[in-house]
Each structure stands twice: as C-alpha cells, then as structure tokens.
Amino acid sequence: MTIIEQFIRDGDRLFRWRSYFPLALVPVIVAGVVASPAVFSTPGAERSWEVFSVAVALAGLAMRVVAVGTAPAGTSERSTVNPRASELRSSGVYSIVRHPLYVANGLMALGIALFPGVWYLPPIVLLGSLLYYERIAAREERFLEEQFGPAFRTWADRVPALIPRASGWLPSSTPMSWRQVLRGEFHGLLTVTASVFVVDVVQVRVRSGAWAPDPVWAWTFLVTGLMFVVARTLKKTTRVLHT
C-alpha cells in the first residue's frame, strides 16, 4: 500500500470525528497547564495574551461561519459517514484554500492551545492538527477527483490546500445565509468558550488551590451556553432556522 493510499484509509476512519478534534486536544492542554508554572509577570499581560488567544480561535470560527453560510445545497454537509458534494465549490473561501473548514478547526485548536501561555502546547497542537486533517483532506480530494475529474484538478492546481492565498479570491457564488450558520454552527462558539473556561479553571486551581474561575471567562461560557440552548431548541422544535 502506498503512503497516499494509507492516508486515504486513515482519513476514512477519522472523517466522522473531524469536527471534534479541538475538544480532543483539551486534555493535552490541561496536562500542560498542570505541569507548567505561571508564565506571566502581570495580570494585564496575562489578560492581553488570553484575549489574543481567543481572537485566534474566533478567527477560525469566523472562517467556518463564512464557509458554511455560503454553502450551496448538498455541500459542506455534516455527514459523519462519507463525504458528499452536489457541486465543486471554487468561489468564496474555497477560492483561497481548498480545505477552509479544516484550516478553521486548526485555528480554533491553536487558539485554545495558546490560551495558557505554555510554549510547547501550540507546536504540539499544530502538528497534531496537520497529521489529523491531512489524512481526511486526502480522502476528500480522492472523492472530489472521482466526482468532478478535470474540474477538480484545475481547481487544485490553482488553489493551495492548507495555507490560504488571498490573491486568488473570487466572490462567493452563493449569498450568505445566517439561518444556515445558526442551524449548522451553533455549537462552534460554545466549543471555544467551554474549552477556554475549562483551561482557566484548571489554571486557577493549580496556582491557588481554589475553584475560582476568572469571571470574564465564566460569564462568557454561561452566555454562550444559553445561546447554544436557544439555538438548539429552535432547530429541534421549530422551523425558524429551516433553510
């Protein structure tokens, strides 16, 4: 079996868990927090770093929002069994990078890894993200090549796989749908805030021996948790978010 064939086989196994990879890294990050001393000299410096870290994670979430909100019917689905595509997406974010959703997930994981300020956590998370998503991407690209043939190869020659190239931007052929975003991505913000909250709780516990989380991140988690409940309820019990 060739390496690329092994990548594709591994991608089949990993495909169903692709949206939960940032959460899977939280135990690794927590272990790093427990094993490392405080690294910031002042509370202001720590707060600035935390805000920057959350901004990185939210940048990833924003990329997911754009990709999902401009998805034509039958594309960017949340299937956990097999990739599906009613058409080849080549405009919008797909005109600057071939796998924006995986780049976005990697940014979300990186932001969470940056949060505690432990120097070796971001490289570990970046490497883990690359090893994880490149296999799923290989599986999807084999599927897209079989589905769309020359059109896929032309697009793949023009658009980079994982490092966005802004110079190739083409406006999205599909208008933005916020209902589609809320229906498909209402869990994304909670993923970020819950992860940050957990890391912060552990950090405070290790340093002071008390269960006293930072009120900023505790309230952020609470508010986004309520937003999650509202969005999920609307999705499950009404047609408000129907597209």
C-alpha positions as CSV (number, residue, x, y, z in Angstrom):
1,M,0.0,0.0,0.0
2,T,1.3,3.4,-0.9
3,I,1.6,6.2,1.6
4,I,-1.2,8.2,0.0
5,E,-3.4,5.1,0.0
6,Q,-2.7,4.7,3.7
7,F,-3.6,8.4,4.2
8,I,-6.9,7.9,2.5
9,R,-7.7,4.8,4.5
10,D,-6.8,6.6,7.7
11,G,-9.0,9.5,6.5
12,D,-12.0,7.2,6.2
13,R,-11.6,6.3,9.9
14,L,-11.1,9.8,11.1
15,F,-13.7,11.5,9.0
16,R,-16.6,11.0,11.4
17,W,-14.7,12.8,14.2
18,R,-13.4,15.7,12.2
19,S,-15.4,18.5,13.9
20,Y,-14.5,17.3,17.5
21,F,-10.7,17.4,17.1
22,P,-10.3,20.7,19.1
23,L,-12.2,19.2,22.0
24,A,-10.0,16.1,21.9
25,L,-6.9,18.3,22.5
26,V,-8.3,19.9,25.7
27,P,-6.9,17.1,27.9
28,V,-3.5,17.6,26.4
29,I,-3.7,21.3,27.0
30,V,-4.9,20.7,30.6
31,A,-2.0,18.4,31.3
32,G,0.4,21.1,30.0
33,V,-1.2,23.6,32.4
34,V,-0.9,21.3,35.3
35,A,2.8,20.6,34.6
36,S,3.8,24.2,34.0
37,P,4.3,27.2,36.3
38,A,2.7,30.6,35.7
39,V,4.4,32.4,32.8
40,F,3.1,36.0,33.0
41,S,4.6,38.7,35.2
42,T,1.4,40.8,35.5
43,P,-2.3,40.2,35.3
44,G,-2.5,42.8,32.5
45,A,0.0,40.8,30.4
46,E,-1.9,37.6,31.0
47,R,-5.2,39.1,30.1
48,S,-3.9,40.6,26.8
49,W,-2.5,37.2,25.9
50,E,-5.7,35.4,26.7
51,V,-7.7,37.9,24.6
52,F,-5.3,37.4,21.7
53,S,-5.6,33.6,22.0
54,V,-9.4,33.7,22.0
55,A,-9.2,36.0,19.0
56,V,-7.2,33.4,17.1
57,A,-9.8,30.7,17.9
58,L,-12.6,33.1,16.9
59,A,-10.8,33.8,13.6
60,G,-11.1,30.0,12.9
61,L,-14.8,30.1,13.8
62,A,-15.3,33.0,11.5
63,M,-13.8,31.1,8.6
64,R,-16.2,28.2,9.4
65,V,-19.1,30.6,9.5
66,V,-18.3,32.0,6.1
67,A,-17.8,28.6,4.6
68,V,-21.0,27.1,6.0
69,G,-23.1,30.3,5.5
70,T,-22.3,30.4,1.7
71,A,-22.6,26.7,1.1
72,P,-24.9,25.7,-1.8
73,A,-27.4,22.9,-1.0
74,G,-25.7,19.5,-0.9
75,T,-22.2,20.8,0.0
76,S,-20.3,21.3,3.3
77,E,-22.7,18.8,5.0
78,R,-22.1,17.5,8.5
79,S,-22.3,13.8,7.4
80,T,-20.1,11.6,9.7
81,V,-20.1,8.7,7.3
82,N,-18.9,9.7,3.8
83,P,-18.0,13.0,2.0
84,R,-20.8,14.4,-0.2
85,A,-20.8,17.1,-2.8
86,S,-23.5,18.2,-5.2
87,E,-21.1,20.6,-6.9
88,L,-17.4,21.6,-6.7
89,R,-17.1,24.7,-4.6
90,S,-14.4,27.0,-6.1
91,S,-15.5,30.5,-5.0
92,G,-15.6,32.4,-1.8
93,V,-13.2,30.9,0.8
94,Y,-12.7,27.9,-1.5
95,S,-11.0,30.2,-3.9
96,I,-8.2,30.9,-1.5
97,V,-7.8,27.5,0.2
98,R,-9.1,24.0,-0.6
99,H,-9.9,22.9,2.9
100,P,-11.2,26.0,4.8
101,L,-13.1,24.1,7.4
102,Y,-10.1,22.1,8.4
103,V,-7.9,25.2,8.5
104,A,-10.6,26.8,10.7
105,N,-10.7,23.8,13.1
106,G,-6.9,24.0,13.3
107,L,-7.1,27.7,14.2
108,M,-9.7,27.1,16.8
109,A,-7.5,24.4,18.4
110,L,-4.4,26.7,18.1
111,G,-6.2,29.5,19.9
112,I,-7.2,27.2,22.8
113,A,-3.6,25.9,23.0
114,L,-2.2,29.4,23.1
115,F,-4.5,30.4,26.0
116,P,-2.4,29.2,29.0
117,G,0.8,30.6,27.6
118,V,2.7,27.3,27.8
119,W,5.3,27.5,25.0
120,Y,5.3,23.8,23.9
121,L,1.5,23.4,23.6
122,P,0.9,25.3,20.3
123,P,3.5,23.4,18.3
124,I,2.1,20.1,19.6
125,V,-1.4,21.2,18.6
126,L,-0.3,22.4,15.2
127,L,1.5,19.2,14.4
128,G,-1.5,17.1,15.7
129,S,-3.9,19.2,13.5
130,L,-1.7,18.7,10.4
131,L,-1.4,14.9,10.9
132,Y,-5.1,14.6,11.6
133,Y,-6.6,16.8,8.9
134,E,-4.2,16.0,6.1
135,R,-5.5,12.4,6.1
136,I,-9.1,13.5,6.0
137,A,-8.3,16.0,3.3
138,A,-6.5,13.3,1.2
139,R,-9.7,11.2,1.5
140,E,-11.9,14.0,0.4
141,E,-9.7,15.0,-2.5
142,R,-9.8,11.5,-3.9
143,F,-13.6,11.6,-3.7
144,L,-13.7,15.0,-5.4
145,E,-11.4,13.9,-8.1
146,E,-13.5,10.9,-8.8
147,Q,-16.6,13.1,-8.8
148,F,-15.5,16.1,-10.8
149,G,-12.4,14.9,-12.7
150,P,-10.7,17.7,-14.8
151,A,-12.6,20.5,-13.0
152,F,-11.2,19.4,-9.6
153,R,-7.7,19.1,-11.0
154,T,-7.8,22.6,-12.5
155,W,-9.1,24.0,-9.1
156,A,-6.5,22.0,-7.1
157,D,-3.7,23.4,-9.4
158,R,-4.8,26.9,-8.7
159,V,-5.8,26.9,-5.0
160,P,-3.4,25.8,-2.2
161,A,-4.5,23.0,0.1
162,L,-4.0,24.5,3.6
163,I,-2.2,27.9,3.5
164,P,-4.7,30.5,2.2
165,R,-3.6,32.7,-0.7
166,A,-5.7,35.9,-0.7
167,S,-4.6,36.9,-4.2
168,G,-6.8,34.1,-5.6
169,W,-10.1,35.4,-4.0
170,L,-13.3,35.1,-6.0
171,P,-16.6,36.4,-4.6
172,S,-18.9,33.6,-3.4
173,S,-21.4,32.4,-6.0
174,T,-23.9,31.8,-3.1
175,P,-25.3,34.6,-0.8
176,M,-24.6,34.4,2.9
177,S,-27.3,32.6,4.9
178,W,-27.2,33.3,8.7
179,R,-30.0,30.8,9.2
180,Q,-27.8,28.2,7.7
181,V,-25.0,29.3,10.0
182,L,-27.1,29.1,13.1
183,R,-28.5,25.8,12.1
184,G,-25.2,24.2,11.4
185,E,-22.7,26.0,13.5
186,F,-24.4,27.0,16.8
187,H,-22.1,24.7,18.7
188,G,-18.9,26.3,17.5
189,L,-18.8,29.3,19.8
190,L,-19.6,27.1,22.8
191,T,-16.7,24.8,21.8
192,V,-14.3,27.7,22.1
193,T,-15.7,29.2,25.3
194,A,-16.2,25.9,27.1
195,S,-12.6,24.9,26.3
196,V,-11.2,28.3,27.5
197,F,-13.4,28.0,30.6
198,V,-12.0,24.5,31.5
199,V,-8.4,25.6,30.9
200,D,-8.9,28.7,33.0
201,V,-10.5,26.7,35.9
202,V,-7.6,24.2,35.9
203,Q,-5.1,27.1,35.7
204,V,-6.6,28.9,38.7
205,R,-6.8,25.6,40.7
206,V,-3.1,24.7,40.0
207,R,-1.9,28.2,41.0
208,S,-4.1,29.0,44.0
209,G,-5.6,25.7,45.1
210,A,-9.1,27.2,44.8
211,W,-12.0,26.6,42.4
212,A,-12.4,30.3,41.5
213,P,-12.5,30.8,37.7
214,D,-11.9,34.2,36.1
215,P,-15.4,35.9,36.0
216,V,-14.7,37.1,32.4
217,W,-14.4,33.5,31.0
218,A,-17.1,32.1,33.4
219,W,-19.7,34.7,32.2
220,T,-18.6,34.2,28.6
221,F,-19.1,30.5,28.9
222,L,-22.5,31.0,30.6
223,V,-23.8,33.4,28.0
224,T,-22.7,31.3,25.0
225,G,-24.1,28.2,26.8
226,L,-27.5,29.9,26.9
227,M,-27.2,30.9,23.3
228,F,-26.4,27.2,22.4
229,V,-29.6,26.1,24.3
230,V,-31.7,28.6,22.4
231,A,-30.3,27.8,19.0
232,R,-30.6,24.0,19.6
233,T,-34.2,24.4,20.8
234,L,-35.1,26.4,17.7
235,K,-33.5,23.8,15.5
236,K,-35.2,20.9,17.1
237,T,-38.7,22.3,17.8
238,T,-39.4,25.0,15.2
239,R,-38.8,25.8,11.6
240,V,-37.2,29.2,12.4
241,L,-33.8,28.1,11.2
242,H,-35.1,26.0,8.3
243,T,-33.4,26.7,5.0
